[in-house]
């Protein structure tokens, strides 16, 4: 199992957290998503190596921007 931390810009409320959690959680291999709203940090646990482009696409689909 691996874990990666990303920074997402534009989240301001619990709805934002749910949207990002739901979309990132749909990526194959993802076993958990934890969002820290105040910092914009998104921690993703997975049972395989994640492709950052897949994470970026999921965050974009939720309506936000992956910055790091």
CHARMM-style PDB file with segment names, atoms N, HN, CA, C and O in Angstrom:
ATOM      1  N   UNK     1       0.844  -1.171   0.000  1.00  0.00      PROA
ATOM      2  CA  UNK     1       0.000   0.000   0.000  1.00  0.00      PROA
ATOM      3  C   UNK     1       0.891   1.237   0.000  1.00  0.00      PROA
ATOM      4  O   UNK     1       1.937   1.264   0.649  1.00  0.00      PROA
ATOM      5  N   UNK     2       0.467   2.249  -0.731  1.00  0.00      PROA
ATOM      6  HN  UNK     2      -0.383   2.227  -1.259  1.00  0.00      PROA
ATOM      7  CA  UNK     2       1.234   3.494  -0.778  1.00  0.00      PROA
ATOM      8  C   UNK     2       0.316   4.663  -0.441  1.00  0.00      PROA
ATOM      9  O   UNK     2      -0.910   4.548  -0.449  1.00  0.00      PROA
ATOM     10  N   UNK     3       0.954   5.790  -0.146  1.00  0.00      PROA
ATOM     11  HN  UNK     3       1.950   5.883  -0.140  1.00  0.00      PROA
ATOM     12  CA  UNK     3       0.205   6.990   0.205  1.00  0.00      PROA
ATOM     13  C   UNK     3       0.876   8.170  -0.472  1.00  0.00      PROA
ATOM     14  O   UNK     3       2.103   8.255  -0.511  1.00  0.00      PROA
ATOM     15  N   UNK     4       0.072   9.081  -1.006  1.00  0.00      PROA
ATOM     16  HN  UNK     4      -0.925   9.012  -0.975  1.00  0.00      PROA
ATOM     17  CA  UNK     4       0.599  10.279  -1.651  1.00  0.00      PROA
ATOM     18  C   UNK     4      -0.203  11.478  -1.165  1.00  0.00      PROA
ATOM     19  O   UNK     4      -1.396  11.367  -0.883  1.00  0.00      PROA
ATOM     20  N   UNK     5       0.464  12.627  -1.071  1.00  0.00      PROA
ATOM     21  HN  UNK     5       1.433  12.717  -1.301  1.00  0.00      PROA
ATOM     22  CA  UNK     5      -0.191  13.846  -0.618  1.00  0.00      PROA
ATOM     23  C   UNK     5      -0.146  14.867  -1.749  1.00  0.00      PROA
ATOM     24  O   UNK     5       0.899  15.102  -2.355  1.00  0.00      PROA
ATOM     25  N   UNK     6      -1.296  15.463  -2.017  1.00  0.00      PROA
ATOM     26  HN  UNK     6      -2.145  15.271  -1.524  1.00  0.00      PROA
ATOM     27  CA  UNK     6      -1.438  16.461  -3.072  1.00  0.00      PROA
ATOM     28  C   UNK     6      -2.022  17.731  -2.476  1.00  0.00      PROA
ATOM     29  O   UNK     6      -2.616  17.695  -1.398  1.00  0.00      PROA
ATOM     30  N   UNK     7      -1.858  18.852  -3.165  1.00  0.00      PROA
ATOM     31  HN  UNK     7      -1.375  18.882  -4.040  1.00  0.00      PROA
ATOM     32  CA  UNK     7      -2.460  20.110  -2.741  1.00  0.00      PROA
ATOM     33  C   UNK     7      -3.509  20.501  -3.778  1.00  0.00      PROA
ATOM     34  O   UNK     7      -3.253  20.516  -4.982  1.00  0.00      PROA
ATOM     35  N   UNK     8      -4.699  20.816  -3.268  1.00  0.00      PROA
ATOM     36  HN  UNK     8      -4.907  20.804  -2.290  1.00  0.00      PROA
ATOM     37  CA  UNK     8      -5.825  21.184  -4.131  1.00  0.00      PROA
ATOM     38  C   UNK     8      -6.248  22.609  -3.794  1.00  0.00      PROA
ATOM     39  O   UNK     8      -6.421  22.957  -2.626  1.00  0.00      PROA
ATOM     40  N   UNK     9      -6.410  23.423  -4.823  1.00  0.00      PROA
ATOM     41  HN  UNK     9      -6.269  23.140  -5.772  1.00  0.00      PROA
ATOM     42  CA  UNK     9      -6.823  24.814  -4.637  1.00  0.00      PROA
ATOM     43  C   UNK     9      -8.296  24.970  -4.980  1.00  0.00      PROA
ATOM     44  O   UNK     9      -8.802  24.354  -5.918  1.00  0.00      PROA
ATOM     45  N   UNK    10      -8.982  25.815  -4.194  1.00  0.00      PROA
ATOM     46  HN  UNK    10      -8.571  26.316  -3.432  1.00  0.00      PROA
ATOM     47  CA  UNK    10     -10.357  26.171  -4.504  1.00  0.00      PROA
ATOM     48  C   UNK    10     -11.401  25.577  -3.568  1.00  0.00      PROA
ATOM     49  O   UNK    10     -12.576  25.932  -3.659  1.00  0.00      PROA
ATOM     50  N   UNK    11     -11.001  24.686  -2.673  1.00  0.00      PROA
ATOM     51  HN  UNK    11     -10.046  24.398  -2.599  1.00  0.00      PROA
ATOM     52  CA  UNK    11     -11.974  24.094  -1.755  1.00  0.00      PROA
ATOM     53  C   UNK    11     -12.265  25.068  -0.617  1.00  0.00      PROA
ATOM     54  O   UNK    11     -11.344  25.639  -0.032  1.00  0.00      PROA
ATOM     55  N   UNK    12     -13.555  25.257  -0.301  1.00  0.00      PROA
ATOM     56  HN  UNK    12     -14.303  24.794  -0.776  1.00  0.00      PROA
ATOM     57  CA  UNK    12     -13.928  26.215   0.736  1.00  0.00      PROA
ATOM     58  C   UNK    12     -14.920  25.668   1.757  1.00  0.00      PROA
ATOM     59  O   UNK    12     -15.183  26.328   2.762  1.00  0.00      PROA
ATOM     60  N   UNK    13     -15.481  24.476   1.526  1.00  0.00      PROA
ATOM     61  HN  UNK    13     -15.268  23.940   0.710  1.00  0.00      PROA
ATOM     62  CA  UNK    13     -16.530  23.995   2.421  1.00  0.00      PROA
ATOM     63  C   UNK    13     -16.593  22.462   2.412  1.00  0.00      PROA
ATOM     64  O   UNK    13     -15.855  21.794   1.688  1.00  0.00      PROA
ATOM     65  N   UNK    14     -17.494  21.932   3.236  1.00  0.00      PROA
ATOM     66  HN  UNK    14     -18.094  22.474   3.824  1.00  0.00      PROA
ATOM     67  CA  UNK    14     -17.648  20.476   3.320  1.00  0.00      PROA
ATOM     68  C   UNK    14     -18.107  19.872   1.997  1.00  0.00      PROA
ATOM     69  O   UNK    14     -17.742  18.740   1.680  1.00  0.00      PROA
ATOM     70  N   UNK    15     -18.893  20.601   1.227  1.00  0.00      PROA
ATOM     71  HN  UNK    15     -19.189  21.521   1.484  1.00  0.00      PROA
ATOM     72  CA  UNK    15     -19.320  20.109  -0.086  1.00  0.00      PROA
ATOM     73  C   UNK    15     -18.103  19.891  -0.977  1.00  0.00      PROA
ATOM     74  O   UNK    15     -18.032  18.904  -1.709  1.00  0.00      PROA
ATOM     75  N   UNK    16     -17.157  20.805  -0.912  1.00  0.00      PROA
ATOM     76  HN  UNK    16     -17.215  21.606  -0.318  1.00  0.00      PROA
ATOM     77  CA  UNK    16     -15.923  20.685  -1.695  1.00  0.00      PROA
ATOM     78  C   UNK    16     -15.175  19.416  -1.299  1.00  0.00      PROA
ATOM     79  O   UNK    16     -14.701  18.669  -2.155  1.00  0.00      PROA
ATOM     80  N   UNK    17     -15.076  19.186  -0.001  1.00  0.00      PROA
ATOM     81  HN  UNK    17     -15.462  19.793   0.694  1.00  0.00      PROA
ATOM     82  CA  UNK    17     -14.374  18.007   0.515  1.00  0.00      PROA
ATOM     83  C   UNK    17     -15.049  16.740  -0.009  1.00  0.00      PROA
ATOM     84  O   UNK    17     -14.370  15.820  -0.465  1.00  0.00      PROA
ATOM     85  N   UNK    18     -16.371  16.687   0.054  1.00  0.00      PROA
ATOM     86  HN  UNK    18     -16.922  17.434   0.424  1.00  0.00      PROA
ATOM     87  CA  UNK    18     -17.098  15.503  -0.424  1.00  0.00      PROA
ATOM     88  C   UNK    18     -16.891  15.294  -1.917  1.00  0.00      PROA
ATOM     89  O   UNK    18     -16.705  14.161  -2.360  1.00  0.00      PROA
ATOM     90  N   UNK    19     -16.921  16.370  -2.700  1.00  0.00      PROA
ATOM     91  HN  UNK    19     -17.072  17.290  -2.340  1.00  0.00      PROA
ATOM     92  CA  UNK    19     -16.763  16.258  -4.151  1.00  0.00      PROA
ATOM     93  C   UNK    19     -15.382  15.698  -4.508  1.00  0.00      PROA
ATOM     94  O   UNK    19     -15.274  14.802  -5.345  1.00  0.00      PROA
ATOM     95  N   UNK    20     -14.331  16.223  -3.876  1.00  0.00      PROA
ATOM     96  HN  UNK    20     -14.419  16.951  -3.196  1.00  0.00      PROA
ATOM     97  CA  UNK    20     -12.976  15.756  -4.154  1.00  0.00      PROA
ATOM     98  C   UNK    20     -12.810  14.312  -3.676  1.00  0.00      PROA
ATOM     99  O   UNK    20     -12.236  13.483  -4.383  1.00  0.00      PROA
ATOM    100  N   UNK    21     -13.308  14.018  -2.489  1.00  0.00      PROA
ATOM    101  HN  UNK    21     -13.775  14.691  -1.915  1.00  0.00      PROA
ATOM    102  CA  UNK    21     -13.207  12.662  -1.952  1.00  0.00      PROA
ATOM    103  C   UNK    21     -13.885  11.661  -2.870  1.00  0.00      PROA
ATOM    104  O   UNK    21     -13.340  10.590  -3.137  1.00  0.00      PROA
ATOM    105  N   UNK    22     -15.065  12.002  -3.351  1.00  0.00      PROA
ATOM    106  HN  UNK    22     -15.508  12.871  -3.134  1.00  0.00      PROA
ATOM    107  CA  UNK    22     -15.815  11.095  -4.229  1.00  0.00      PROA
ATOM    108  C   UNK    22     -15.095  10.854  -5.546  1.00  0.00      PROA
ATOM    109  O   UNK    22     -14.951   9.706  -5.967  1.00  0.00      PROA
ATOM    110  N   UNK    23     -14.643  11.909  -6.202  1.00  0.00      PROA
ATOM    111  HN  UNK    23     -14.760  12.842  -5.860  1.00  0.00      PROA
ATOM    112  CA  UNK    23     -14.007  11.762  -7.513  1.00  0.00      PROA
ATOM    113  C   UNK    23     -12.660  11.050  -7.419  1.00  0.00      PROA
ATOM    114  O   UNK    23     -12.373  10.163  -8.223  1.00  0.00      PROA
ATOM    115  N   UNK    24     -11.834  11.427  -6.449  1.00  0.00      PROA
ATOM    116  HN  UNK    24     -12.067  12.147  -5.795  1.00  0.00      PROA
ATOM    117  CA  UNK    24     -10.530  10.776  -6.304  1.00  0.00      PROA
ATOM    118  C   UNK    24     -10.725   9.313  -5.893  1.00  0.00      PROA
ATOM    119  O   UNK    24      -9.963   8.438  -6.305  1.00  0.00      PROA
ATOM    120  N   UNK    25     -11.734   9.062  -5.093  1.00  0.00      PROA
ATOM    121  HN  UNK    25     -12.353   9.772  -4.758  1.00  0.00      PROA
ATOM    122  CA  UNK    25     -12.020   7.700  -4.651  1.00  0.00      PROA
ATOM    123  C   UNK    25     -12.406   6.755  -5.772  1.00  0.00      PROA
ATOM    124  O   UNK    25     -12.339   5.538  -5.601  1.00  0.00      PROA
ATOM    125  N   UNK    26     -12.808   7.290  -6.914  1.00  0.00      PROA
ATOM    126  HN  UNK    26     -12.862   8.279  -7.053  1.00  0.00      PROA
ATOM    127  CA  UNK    26     -13.176   6.472  -8.070  1.00  0.00      PROA
ATOM    128  C   UNK    26     -11.969   5.938  -8.850  1.00  0.00      PROA
ATOM    129  O   UNK    26     -12.125   5.051  -9.690  1.00  0.00      PROA
ATOM    130  N   UNK    27     -10.784   6.461  -8.587  1.00  0.00      PROA
ATOM    131  HN  UNK    27     -10.657   7.181  -7.905  1.00  0.00      PROA
ATOM    132  CA  UNK    27      -9.585   6.030  -9.315  1.00  0.00      PROA
ATOM    133  C   UNK    27      -9.273   4.585  -8.937  1.00  0.00      PROA
ATOM    134  O   UNK    27      -9.298   4.222  -7.761  1.00  0.00      PROA
ATOM    135  N   UNK    28      -8.979   3.768  -9.944  1.00  0.00      PROA
ATOM    136  HN  UNK    28      -8.959   4.063 -10.899  1.00  0.00      PROA
ATOM    137  CA  UNK    28      -8.618   2.368  -9.695  1.00  0.00      PROA
ATOM    138  C   UNK    28      -7.461   2.279  -8.708  1.00  0.00      PROA
ATOM    139  O   UNK    28      -6.446   2.959  -8.857  1.00  0.00      PROA
ATOM    140  N   UNK    29      -7.631   1.434  -7.705  1.00  0.00      PROA
ATOM    141  HN  UNK    29      -8.456   0.882  -7.584  1.00  0.00      PROA
ATOM    142  CA  UNK    29      -6.579   1.198  -6.735  1.00  0.00      PROA
ATOM    143  C   UNK    29      -6.657   2.058  -5.490  1.00  0.00      PROA
ATOM    144  O   UNK    29      -6.002   1.754  -4.493  1.00  0.00      PROA
ATOM    145  N   UNK    30      -7.452   3.140  -5.522  1.00  0.00      PROA
ATOM    146  HN  UNK    30      -7.985   3.387  -6.332  1.00  0.00      PROA
ATOM    147  CA  UNK    30      -7.555   4.017  -4.354  1.00  0.00      PROA
ATOM    148  C   UNK    30      -8.347   3.311  -3.255  1.00  0.00      PROA
ATOM    149  O   UNK    30      -9.444   2.803  -3.485  1.00  0.00      PROA
ATOM    150  N   UNK    31      -7.765   3.292  -2.056  1.00  0.00      PROA
ATOM    151  HN  UNK    31      -6.873   3.704  -1.868  1.00  0.00      PROA
ATOM    152  CA  UNK    31      -8.407   2.634  -0.916  1.00  0.00      PROA
ATOM    153  C   UNK    31      -8.856   3.627   0.145  1.00  0.00      PROA
ATOM    154  O   UNK    31      -9.589   3.261   1.064  1.00  0.00      PROA
ATOM    155  N   UNK    32      -8.424   4.887   0.028  1.00  0.00      PROA
ATOM    156  HN  UNK    32      -7.828   5.184  -0.718  1.00  0.00      PROA
ATOM    157  CA  UNK    32      -8.839   5.897   0.992  1.00  0.00      PROA
ATOM    158  C   UNK    32      -8.433   7.282   0.556  1.00  0.00      PROA
ATOM    159  O   UNK    32      -7.398   7.469  -0.083  1.00  0.00      PROA
ATOM    160  N   UNK    33      -9.266   8.264   0.911  1.00  0.00      PROA
ATOM    161  HN  UNK    33     -10.107   8.112   1.431  1.00  0.00      PROA
ATOM    162  CA  UNK    33      -8.982   9.660   0.590  1.00  0.00      PROA
ATOM    163  C   UNK    33      -9.271  10.479   1.846  1.00  0.00      PROA
ATOM    164  O   UNK    33     -10.349  10.374   2.431  1.00  0.00      PROA
ATOM    165  N   UNK    34      -8.309  11.286   2.250  1.00  0.00      PROA
ATOM    166  HN  UNK    34      -7.433  11.372   1.775  1.00  0.00      PROA
ATOM    167  CA  UNK    34      -8.483  12.163   3.406  1.00  0.00      PROA
ATOM    168  C   UNK    34      -8.184  13.593   2.970  1.00  0.00      PROA
ATOM    169  O   UNK    34      -7.107  13.872   2.444  1.00  0.00      PROA
ATOM    170  N   UNK    35      -9.131  14.494   3.187  1.00  0.00      PROA
ATOM    171  HN  UNK    35     -10.006  14.268   3.615  1.00  0.00      PROA
ATOM    172  CA  UNK    35      -8.984  15.885   2.772  1.00  0.00      PROA
ATOM    173  C   UNK    35      -8.899  16.775   4.009  1.00  0.00      PROA
ATOM    174  O   UNK    35      -9.750  16.702   4.896  1.00  0.00      PROA
ATOM    175  N   UNK    36      -7.861  17.617   4.061  1.00  0.00      PROA
ATOM    176  HN  UNK    36      -7.170  17.676   3.341  1.00  0.00      PROA
ATOM    177  CA  UNK    36      -7.726  18.607   5.123  1.00  0.00      PROA
ATOM    178  C   UNK    36      -8.102  19.956   4.517  1.00  0.00      PROA
ATOM    179  O   UNK    36      -7.298  20.584   3.828  1.00  0.00      PROA
ATOM    180  N   UNK    37      -9.325  20.390   4.779  1.00  0.00      PROA
ATOM    181  HN  UNK    37      -9.978  19.879   5.338  1.00  0.00      PROA
ATOM    182  CA  UNK    37      -9.856  21.603   4.157  1.00  0.00      PROA
ATOM    183  C   UNK    37      -9.001  22.846   4.421  1.00  0.00      PROA
ATOM    184  O   UNK    37      -8.704  23.579   3.478  1.00  0.00      PROA
ATOM    185  N   UNK    38      -8.589  23.113   5.679  1.00  0.00      PROA
ATOM    186  HN  UNK    38      -8.830  22.518   6.446  1.00  0.00      PROA
ATOM    187  CA  UNK    38      -7.824  24.344   5.926  1.00  0.00      PROA
ATOM    188  C   UNK    38      -6.518  24.447   5.131  1.00  0.00      PROA
ATOM    189  O   UNK    38      -6.127  25.542   4.725  1.00  0.00      PROA
ATOM    190  N   UNK    39      -5.846  23.320   4.907  1.00  0.00      PROA
ATOM    191  HN  UNK    39      -6.164  22.431   5.237  1.00  0.00      PROA
ATOM    192  CA  UNK    39      -4.561  23.366   4.204  1.00  0.00      PROA
ATOM    193  C   UNK    39      -4.687  23.026   2.723  1.00  0.00      PROA
ATOM    194  O   UNK    39      -3.778  23.316   1.944  1.00  0.00      PROA
ATOM    195  N   UNK    40      -5.811  22.410   2.322  1.00  0.00      PROA
ATOM    196  HN  UNK    40      -6.548  22.175   2.955  1.00  0.00      PROA
ATOM    197  CA  UNK    40      -5.971  21.975   0.941  1.00  0.00      PROA
ATOM    198  C   UNK    40      -5.220  20.691   0.628  1.00  0.00      PROA
ATOM    199  O   UNK    40      -5.130  20.295  -0.534  1.00  0.00      PROA
ATOM    200  N   UNK    41      -4.683  20.037   1.646  1.00  0.00      PROA
ATOM    201  HN  UNK    41      -4.756  20.358   2.590  1.00  0.00      PROA
ATOM    202  CA  UNK    41      -3.931  18.802   1.440  1.00  0.00      PROA
ATOM    203  C   UNK    41      -4.888  17.619   1.293  1.00  0.00      PROA
ATOM    204  O   UNK    41      -5.828  17.457   2.072  1.00  0.00      PROA
ATOM    205  N   UNK    42      -4.628  16.805   0.284  1.00  0.00      PROA
ATOM    206  HN  UNK    42      -3.865  16.936  -0.349  1.00  0.00      PROA
ATOM    207  CA  UNK    42      -5.413  15.604   0.037  1.00  0.00      PROA
ATOM    208  C   UNK    42      -4.470  14.412   0.096  1.00  0.00      PROA
ATOM    209  O   UNK    42      -3.540  14.304  -0.704  1.00  0.00      PROA
ATOM    210  N   UNK    43      -4.713  13.528   1.036  1.00  0.00      PROA
ATOM    211  HN  UNK    43      -5.468  13.615   1.686  1.00  0.00      PROA
ATOM    212  CA  UNK    43      -3.895  12.327   1.202  1.00  0.00      PROA
ATOM    213  C   UNK    43      -4.648  11.161   0.586  1.00  0.00      PROA
ATOM    214  O   UNK    43      -5.800  10.893   0.929  1.00  0.00      PROA
ATOM    215  N   UNK    44      -3.982  10.476  -0.324  1.00  0.00      PROA
ATOM    216  HN  UNK    44      -3.047  10.693  -0.602  1.00  0.00      PROA
ATOM    217  CA  UNK    44      -4.614   9.378  -1.055  1.00  0.00      PROA
ATOM    218  C   UNK    44      -3.854   8.086  -0.766  1.00  0.00      PROA
ATOM    219  O   UNK    44      -2.651   7.990  -1.010  1.00  0.00      PROA
ATOM    220  N   UNK    45      -4.570   7.104  -0.245  1.00  0.00      PROA
ATOM    221  HN  UNK    45      -5.547   7.183  -0.046  1.00  0.00      PROA
ATOM    222  CA  UNK    45      -4.000   5.777  -0.009  1.00  0.00      PROA
ATOM    223  C   UNK    45      -4.428   4.880  -1.160  1.00  0.00      PROA
ATOM    224  O   UNK    45      -5.566   4.945  -1.626  1.00  0.00      PROA
ATOM    225  N   UNK    46      -3.500   4.042  -1.612  1.00  0.00      PROA
ATOM    226  HN  UNK    46      -2.576   3.989  -1.234  1.00  0.00      PROA
ATOM    227  CA  UNK    46      -3.825   3.163  -2.733  1.00  0.00      PROA
ATOM    228  C   UNK    46      -3.036   1.860  -2.628  1.00  0.00      PROA
ATOM    229  O   UNK    46      -2.019   1.775  -1.939  1.00  0.00      PROA
ATOM    230  N   UNK    47      -3.536   0.863  -3.328  1.00  0.00      PROA
ATOM    231  HN  UNK    47      -4.362   0.933  -3.887  1.00  0.00      PROA
ATOM    232  CA  UNK    47      -2.839  -0.419  -3.334  1.00  0.00      PROA
ATOM    233  C   UNK    47      -1.985  -0.576  -4.586  1.00  0.00      PROA
ATOM    234  O   UNK    47      -1.504  -1.670  -4.880  1.00  0.00      PROA
ATOM    235  N   UNK    48      -1.800   0.505  -5.316  1.00  0.00      PROA
ATOM    236  HN  UNK    48      -2.191   1.394  -5.078  1.00  0.00      PROA
ATOM    237  CA  UNK    48      -0.919   0.528  -6.491  1.00  0.00      PROA
ATOM    238  C   UNK    48      -0.415   1.955  -6.671  1.00  0.00      PROA
ATOM    239  O   UNK    48      -0.972   2.892  -6.099  1.00  0.00      PROA
ATOM    240  N   UNK    49       0.624   2.115  -7.455  1.00  0.00      PROA
ATOM    241  HN  UNK    49       1.076   1.353  -7.920  1.00  0.00      PROA
ATOM    242  CA  UNK    49       1.165   3.444  -7.703  1.00  0.00      PROA
ATOM    243  C   UNK    49       0.156   4.258  -8.501  1.00  0.00      PROA
ATOM    244  O   UNK    49      -0.399   3.782  -9.492  1.00  0.00      PROA
ATOM    245  N   UNK    50      -0.076   5.497  -8.056  1.00  0.00      PROA
ATOM    246  HN  UNK    50       0.374   5.883  -7.251  1.00  0.00      PROA
ATOM    247  CA  UNK    50      -1.034   6.364  -8.737  1.00  0.00      PROA
ATOM    248  C   UNK    50      -0.344   7.204  -9.796  1.00  0.00      PROA
ATOM    249  O   UNK    50       0.811   7.601  -9.644  1.00  0.00      PROA
ATOM    250  N   UNK    51      -1.071   7.465 -10.870  1.00  0.00      PROA
ATOM    251  HN  UNK    51      -2.009   7.142 -10.994  1.00  0.00      PROA
ATOM    252  CA  UNK    51      -0.610   8.358 -11.915  1.00  0.00      PROA
ATOM    253  C   UNK    51      -1.137   9.750 -11.562  1.00  0.00      PROA
ATOM    254  O   UNK    51      -2.345   9.928 -11.407  1.00  0.00      PROA
ATOM    255  N   UNK    52      -0.257  10.726 -11.434  1.00  0.00      PROA
ATOM    256  HN  UNK    52       0.724  10.581 -11.560  1.00  0.00      PROA
ATOM    257  CA  UNK    52      -0.672  12.074 -11.045  1.00  0.00      PROA
ATOM    258  C   UNK    52      -1.683  12.650 -12.036  1.00  0.00      PROA
ATOM    259  O   UNK    52      -2.533  13.453 -11.650  1.00  0.00      PROA
ATOM    260  N   UNK    53      -1.606  12.256 -13.297  1.00  0.00      PROA
ATOM    261  HN  UNK    53      -0.916  11.603 -13.611  1.00  0.00      PROA
ATOM    262  CA  UNK    53      -2.572  12.750 -14.280  1.00  0.00      PROA
ATOM    263  C   UNK    53      -3.978  12.241 -13.982  1.00  0.00      PROA
ATOM    264  O   UNK    53      -4.957  12.946 -14.230  1.00  0.00      PROA
ATOM    265  N   UNK    54      -4.088  11.024 -13.453  1.00  0.00      PROA
ATOM    266  HN  UNK    54      -3.293  10.452 -13.252  1.00  0.00      PROA
ATOM    267  CA  UNK    54      -5.398  10.496 -13.054  1.00  0.00      PROA
ATOM    268  C   UNK    54      -5.955  11.277 -11.870  1.00  0.00      PROA
ATOM    269  O   UNK    54      -7.147  11.581 -11.818  1.00  0.00      PROA
ATOM    270  N   UNK    55      -5.082  11.595 -10.926  1.00  0.00      PROA
ATOM    271  HN  UNK    55      -4.114  11.347 -10.969  1.00  0.00      PROA
ATOM    272  CA  UNK    55      -5.511  12.375  -9.760  1.00  0.00      PROA
ATOM    273  C   UNK    55      -5.926  13.777 -10.203  1.00  0.00      PROA
ATOM    274  O   UNK    55      -6.949  14.296  -9.756  1.00  0.00      PROA
ATOM    275  N   UNK    56      -5.138  14.381 -11.074  1.00  0.00      PROA
ATOM    276  HN  UNK    56      -4.308  13.960 -11.437  1.00  0.00      PROA
ATOM    277  CA  UNK    56      -5.449  15.725 -11.585  1.00  0.00      PROA
ATOM    278  C   UNK    56      -6.801  15.729 -12.307  1.00  0.00      PROA
ATOM    279  O   UNK    56      -7.599  16.649 -12.130  1.00  0.00      PROA
ATOM    280  N   UNK    57      -7.051  14.707 -13.111  1.00  0.00      PROA
ATOM    281  HN  UNK    57      -6.402  13.959 -13.254  1.00  0.00      PROA
ATOM    282  CA  UNK    57      -8.317  14.621 -13.842  1.00  0.00      PROA
ATOM    283  C   UNK    57      -9.501  14.478 -12.881  1.00  0.00      PROA
ATOM    284  O   UNK    57     -10.554  15.074 -13.104  1.00  0.00      PROA
ATOM    285  N   UNK    58      -9.332  13.700 -11.828  1.00  0.00      PROA
ATOM    286  HN  UNK    58      -8.476  13.216 -11.647  1.00  0.00      PROA
ATOM    287  CA  UNK    58     -10.394  13.516 -10.842  1.00  0.00      PROA
ATOM    288  C   UNK    58     -10.679  14.825 -10.099  1.00  0.00      PROA
ATOM    289  O   UNK    58     -11.836  15.182  -9.879  1.00  0.00      PROA
ATOM    290  N   UNK    59      -9.624  15.527  -9.719  1.00  0.00      PROA
ATOM    291  HN  UNK    59      -8.683  15.237  -9.897  1.00  0.00      PROA
ATOM    292  CA  UNK    59      -9.787  16.804  -9.021  1.00  0.00      PROA
ATOM    293  C   UNK    59     -10.444  17.817  -9.961  1.00  0.00      PROA
ATOM    294  O   UNK    59     -11.319  18.572  -9.538  1.00  0.00      PROA
ATOM    295  N   UNK    60     -10.035  17.841 -11.219  1.00  0.00      PROA
ATOM    296  HN  UNK    60      -9.325  17.227 -11.563  1.00  0.00      PROA
ATOM    297  CA  UNK    60     -10.659  18.723 -12.215  1.00  0.00      PROA
ATOM    298  C   UNK    60     -12.144  18.401 -12.362  1.00  0.00      PROA
ATOM    299  O   UNK    60     -12.973  19.308 -12.436  1.00  0.00      PROA
ATOM    300  N   UNK    61     -12.479  17.126 -12.404  1.00  0.00      PROA
ATOM    301  HN  UNK    61     -11.806  16.389 -12.344  1.00  0.00      PROA
ATOM    302  CA  UNK    61     -13.871  16.700 -12.537  1.00  0.00      PROA
ATOM    303  C   UNK    61     -14.708  17.189 -11.358  1.00  0.00      PROA
ATOM    304  O   UNK    61     -15.889  17.501 -11.509  1.00  0.00      PROA
ATOM    305  N   UNK    62     -14.082  17.251 -10.182  1.00  0.00      PROA
ATOM    306  HN  UNK    62     -13.123  16.997 -10.059  1.00  0.00      PROA
ATOM    307  CA  UNK    62     -14.778  17.732  -8.991  1.00  0.00      PROA
ATOM    308  C   UNK    62     -14.923  19.260  -9.010  1.00  0.00      PROA
ATOM    309  O   UNK    62     -15.702  19.822  -8.241  1.00  0.00      PROA
ATOM    310  N   UNK    63     -14.165  19.929  -9.898  1.00  0.00      PROA
ATOM    311  HN  UNK    63     -13.533  19.472 -10.523  1.00  0.00      PROA
ATOM    312  CA  UNK    63     -14.279  21.365 -10.033  1.00  0.00      PROA
ATOM    313  C   UNK    63     -13.185  22.160  -9.344  1.00  0.00      PROA
ATOM    314  O   UNK    63     -13.359  23.347  -9.067  1.00  0.00      PROA
ATOM    315  N   UNK    64     -12.060  21.519  -9.066  1.00  0.00      PROA
ATOM    316  HN  UNK    64     -11.919  20.555  -9.291  1.00  0.00      PROA
ATOM    317  CA  UNK    64     -10.970  22.169  -8.342  1.00  0.00      PROA
ATOM    318  C   UNK    64      -9.657  21.978  -9.099  1.00  0.00      PROA
ATOM    319  O   UNK    64      -9.625  21.353 -10.159  1.00  0.00      PROA
ATOM    320  N   UNK    65      -8.572  22.526  -8.540  1.00  0.00      PROA
ATOM    321  HN  UNK    65      -8.598  23.034  -7.679  1.00  0.00      PROA
ATOM    322  CA  UNK    65      -7.300  22.488  -9.245  1.00  0.00      PROA
ATOM    323  C   UNK    65      -6.225  21.824  -8.393  1.00  0.00      PROA
ATOM    324  O   UNK    65      -6.006  22.209  -7.244  1.00  0.00      PROA
ATOM    325  N   UNK    66      -5.568  20.842  -8.953  1.00  0.00      PROA
ATOM    326  HN  UNK    66      -5.745  20.529  -9.886  1.00  0.00      PROA
ATOM    327  CA  UNK    66      -4.429  20.190  -8.311  1.00  0.00      PROA
ATOM    328  C   UNK    66      -3.219  21.086  -8.543  1.00  0.00      PROA
ATOM    329  O   UNK    66      -2.867  21.378  -9.686  1.00  0.00      PROA
ATOM    330  N   UNK    67      -2.586  21.519  -7.463  1.00  0.00      PROA
ATOM    331  HN  UNK    67      -2.872  21.282  -6.534  1.00  0.00      PROA
ATOM    332  CA  UNK    67      -1.464  22.451  -7.620  1.00  0.00      PROA
ATOM    333  C   UNK    67      -0.119  21.799  -7.345  1.00  0.00      PROA
ATOM    334  O   UNK    67       0.911  22.300  -7.794  1.00  0.00      PROA
ATOM    335  N   UNK    68      -0.112  20.692  -6.615  1.00  0.00      PROA
ATOM    336  HN  UNK    68      -0.949  20.285  -6.250  1.00  0.00      PROA
ATOM    337  CA  UNK    68       1.159  20.018  -6.327  1.00  0.00      PROA
ATOM    338  C   UNK    68       0.916  18.572  -6.011  1.00  0.00      PROA
ATOM    339  OT1 UNK    68       1.862  17.831  -5.740  1.00  0.00      PROA
TER     340      UNK     68
END
